[in-house]
Amino acid sequence: MYAAETTPASKPMSPTVHERALITWAAIFPLVSLTQWALTPLIGPWPPVLRAFAVTLVVVPVAVYVVVPKLMAAYLRRVRRH
């Protein structure tokens, strides 16, 4: 049996660590900003650690399960076109 040859064209495209970091930041920054703005009327008087907990409780799942995968897919579609 022969192993399948791998060519650069058959190798799946994967963003570099720097590209992944930029994509993740592009998801996290607006989510944190919007979540802080939206939750401030409710959590404004809370201590900073509890405010950070509340914000991350919302932001992390939304980023991990929704926003980052969509941004990553859009990035990969764009890279494959060029």
C-alpha positions, 0 to 999 in steps of 0.5 A: 500500500502506498501512502497518499501523497500530500501536496501543498494544494491538498493541505487544508488552509489553517490560519497562523497563530497571529491570524487566529489571535487577530480574529479572536480579538476582533470577536472579543473586543466588540463583544466585551464593549457591547456586553459592558454597555448592556449590563451596566444598568444592572451590574454597575454598582457591583465590585469590579471582580463581579462585573468582570465575572458577569461580562465574561459569563456572557462573552466567552460562550458567545465568542467561542460557539458563535462569533469566532467560528463565523469569523474563522469561516469568513477568513478561510473563505476569503483566503481560499478565493485569493 
